[in-house]
Amino acid sequence: MRSVSLIAAFSCALFLSAAGAHAADDGRPPEARYDTSGKATRDGIGKRYFGREIAQVMGHQGAGWLERPERQEEERTDLLLKELALRPGEHVADIGAGSGYFSWRMAKIVGEAGRVYATDIQQEMLDILMRQMRKQGADKIVQPILGTVRDCGLRAASVDTIILVDVYHECDFPYEMARSMVAALKPGGRLVLVEYRGEDPRVPIKPLHKMTEAQVRKEMAVHPVTFERNIASLPRQHILIFRKNDREQKPSK
Ligand SMILES: C[S@@+](CC[C@H](N)C(=O)[O-])C[C@H]1O[C@@H](n2cnc3c(N)ncnc32)[C@H](O)[C@@H]1O
């Protein structure tokens, strides 16, 4: 009996090491990963993932706030773009692109040989975004995509870099979204999450709209990506970079 359980433990350990960085993905169906037993707090949807209450989605009525002139100084968006180190010709996805604040700025860097896929779940945001892209002369490079709350809407293995600026914390289905984004990355591609720093009480943003590095890393550990680094040079946000593992993604159950 004892030898049988030893063999089982040994094969389990072998399986986990072969599965690599997403060994924590235990194959449960997505809906079993969420806790919906609690009440919604003021800015949340009452659904919890790894102990974190998911924030409400920012409506398209808030698009003006994304374009506020003081944003550049408050968030050092210029520095964020520099830290991304995008290359001409890169295919980039701006998930939850909103009004397109970053889409046209990234389009200027990747140029005509590149692509920026600007996705959002609100058609109204994409309408605002495309007006802005035309104004900035970036509409040939930026392609709008209407995603769903579970699926980013990108083709498998099609992009080099995926960036979400202040988006992941408000994804209603973070497990499914992350899974679809990782599938859309080419092997070795980057998944970049920019979130207001949850560790820092001085960052003047509602708590559910901030995330700690530890929380993001916990949530990403169930996906076939490897944490690369946290760039901490911005005044309010951290830039968390994950890289897709070279090995093929395990099909989900
Ligand atoms: C706070 S805004 C940030 C917009 C933009 N990234 C920026 O920094 O200017 C969040 C955006 O994410 C979008 N969003 C929320 N959940 C999403 C999802 N699952 N997939 C794609 N977009 C989503 C919202 O519709 C909204 O436009």
The ligand as an SDF file (V2000), in Angstrom:
LIG
                    3D

 27 29  0  0  0  0  0  0  0  0999 V2000
   -9.7540   51.9480  -17.2910 C   0  0  0  0  0  0  0  0  0  0  0  0
  -10.0310   51.6710  -18.9830 S   0  0  0  0  0  0  0  0  0  0  0  0
   -8.3600   51.7090  -19.6090 C   0  0  0  0  0  0  0  0  0  0  0  0
   -8.2790   52.0800  -21.0820 C   0  0  0  0  0  0  0  0  0  0  0  0
   -6.8810   52.1360  -21.6820 C   0  0  0  0  0  0  0  0  0  0  0  0
   -6.1740   50.8890  -21.5100 N   0  0  0  0  0  0  0  0  0  0  0  0
   -6.0920   53.2730  -21.1380 C   0  0  0  0  0  0  0  0  0  0  0  0
   -5.2390   53.0490  -20.2710 O   0  0  0  0  0  0  0  0  0  0  0  0
   -6.3060   54.4130  -21.5640 O   0  0  0  0  0  0  0  0  0  0  0  0
  -10.4530   49.9540  -19.0560 C   0  0  0  0  0  0  0  0  0  0  0  0
  -10.9790   49.4970  -20.3980 C   0  0  0  0  0  0  0  0  0  0  0  0
  -10.9500   48.0680  -20.4050 O   0  0  0  0  0  0  0  0  0  0  0  0
  -12.0990   47.5860  -21.0620 C   0  0  0  0  0  0  0  0  0  0  0  0
  -12.3230   46.1910  -20.6290 N   0  0  0  0  0  0  0  0  0  0  0  0
  -12.8080   45.7230  -19.4540 C   0  0  0  0  0  0  0  0  0  0  0  0
  -12.8660   44.3720  -19.4590 N   0  0  0  0  0  0  0  0  0  0  0  0
  -12.3880   43.9760  -20.6600 C   0  0  0  0  0  0  0  0  0  0  0  0
  -12.1790   42.7130  -21.2750 C   0  0  0  0  0  0  0  0  0  0  0  0
  -12.4780   41.5550  -20.6520 N   0  0  0  0  0  0  0  0  0  0  0  0
  -11.6830   42.6800  -22.5330 N   0  0  0  0  0  0  0  0  0  0  0  0
  -11.3630   43.8310  -23.1780 C   0  0  0  0  0  0  0  0  0  0  0  0
  -11.5480   45.0560  -22.6580 N   0  0  0  0  0  0  0  0  0  0  0  0
  -12.0410   45.1370  -21.4090 C   0  0  0  0  0  0  0  0  0  0  0  0
  -13.1840   48.5690  -20.6760 C   0  0  0  0  0  0  0  0  0  0  0  0
  -14.2640   48.5010  -21.5720 O   0  0  0  0  0  0  0  0  0  0  0  0
  -12.4130   49.8950  -20.7170 C   0  0  0  0  0  0  0  0  0  0  0  0
  -12.4700   50.4930  -21.9710 O   0  0  0  0  0  0  0  0  0  0  0  0
  1  2  1  0
  2  3  1  0
  2 10  1  0
  3  4  1  0
  4  5  1  0
  5  6  1  0
  5  7  1  0
  7  8  2  0
  7  9  1  0
 10 11  1  0
 11 12  1  0
 11 26  1  0
 12 13  1  0
 13 14  1  0
 13 24  1  0
 14 15  1  0
 14 23  1  0
 15 16  2  0
 16 17  1  0
 17 18  1  0
 17 23  2  0
 18 19  1  0
 18 20  2  0
 20 21  1  0
 21 22  2  0
 22 23  1  0
 24 25  1  0
 24 26  1  0
 26 27  1  0
M  CHG  2   2   1   9  -1
M  END
$$$$
